[in-house]
Amino acid sequence: MPRAKSAPSHEILEAALEGLEAQREKLDEQIAEVRRMLGTRAGRKTKSSGAESKQPAVKRGRKKRTLSAEARKKIAAAQKKRWAQFRKSEG
């Protein structure tokens, strides 16, 4: 009969956390070394660290377009018509 899995003990979780943090430090050192080899500037942020950027985000592109009430009604009516056709062909 298989044994029920129990939650890991507090000590095991602490040891796992320490091991993972050590791996992260080693990976950070390796990433820094590769960046040095590539000649990447130290202050330059990568895409993955965008949330840590100290500069405010710049909005680019078009302004958000809004639909008129009439246009929304036309779109809603067309969608209802498509769903009605779909339900009709289903059953």
C-alpha positions as CSV (number, residue, x, y, z in Angstrom):
1,M,0.0,0.0,0.0
2,P,1.5,3.4,-1.0
3,R,2.3,5.8,1.8
4,A,0.6,9.2,1.9
5,K,3.0,12.1,1.1
6,S,3.6,14.4,4.0
7,A,4.8,18.0,3.8
8,P,8.6,18.4,4.0
9,S,9.9,19.4,7.4
10,H,10.9,23.0,8.2
11,E,14.6,22.0,8.3
12,I,14.4,20.4,4.9
13,L,12.8,23.5,3.4
14,E,15.4,25.8,5.0
15,A,18.2,23.6,3.5
16,A,16.5,23.6,0.1
17,L,16.3,27.4,0.3
18,E,19.9,27.8,1.2
19,G,20.9,25.5,-1.7
20,L,18.8,27.4,-4.2
21,E,20.1,30.8,-3.0
22,A,23.7,29.4,-3.5
23,Q,22.8,28.3,-7.0
24,R,21.3,31.7,-7.7
25,E,24.5,33.5,-6.6
26,K,26.6,31.2,-8.8
27,L,24.3,31.8,-11.8
28,D,24.5,35.6,-11.1
29,E,28.3,35.4,-11.2
30,Q,28.2,33.4,-14.4
31,I,25.8,35.9,-16.0
32,A,28.0,38.8,-15.0
33,E,31.0,37.0,-16.5
34,V,29.3,36.4,-19.8
35,R,28.2,40.1,-19.9
36,R,31.8,41.2,-19.3
37,M,32.9,38.9,-22.1
38,L,30.2,40.4,-24.4
39,G,31.2,43.9,-23.3
40,T,27.8,44.8,-22.0
41,R,27.8,47.8,-19.7
42,A,27.2,47.1,-16.1
43,G,24.4,49.6,-15.7
44,R,22.5,48.4,-18.7
45,K,19.2,46.6,-18.0
46,T,18.1,43.6,-19.9
47,K,14.5,42.8,-20.9
48,S,14.1,40.4,-18.0
49,S,14.9,43.1,-15.5
50,G,12.5,45.7,-16.9
51,A,10.6,45.9,-13.7
52,E,13.7,46.9,-11.8
53,S,14.4,49.8,-14.2
54,K,14.8,53.2,-12.5
55,Q,13.5,55.1,-15.5
56,P,9.8,55.6,-15.9
57,A,8.1,53.7,-18.7
58,V,7.7,55.7,-21.9
59,K,4.4,55.3,-23.7
60,R,4.9,54.8,-27.4
61,G,2.6,54.2,-30.3
62,R,-0.9,55.4,-30.9
63,K,-3.4,56.7,-28.4
64,K,-6.1,54.3,-27.4
65,R,-9.0,54.5,-29.8
66,T,-12.5,54.5,-28.5
67,L,-15.6,53.3,-30.3
68,S,-18.8,55.3,-30.5
69,A,-21.9,53.8,-29.0
70,E,-23.3,53.2,-32.5
71,A,-20.2,51.2,-33.5
72,R,-20.4,49.1,-30.4
73,K,-24.1,48.3,-31.1
74,K,-23.2,47.3,-34.6
75,I,-20.4,45.0,-33.4
76,A,-22.6,43.5,-30.7
77,A,-25.4,42.9,-33.2
78,A,-23.0,41.2,-35.7
79,Q,-21.6,39.0,-32.9
80,K,-25.1,38.0,-31.8
81,K,-25.9,37.1,-35.4
82,R,-22.8,35.0,-35.7
83,W,-23.6,33.1,-32.4
84,A,-27.2,32.5,-33.5
85,Q,-25.9,31.1,-36.8
86,F,-23.4,28.9,-34.9
87,R,-26.1,27.6,-32.5
88,K,-28.5,26.9,-35.4
89,S,-25.9,24.9,-37.3
90,E,-24.9,22.9,-34.1
91,G,-28.3,21.5,-33.3
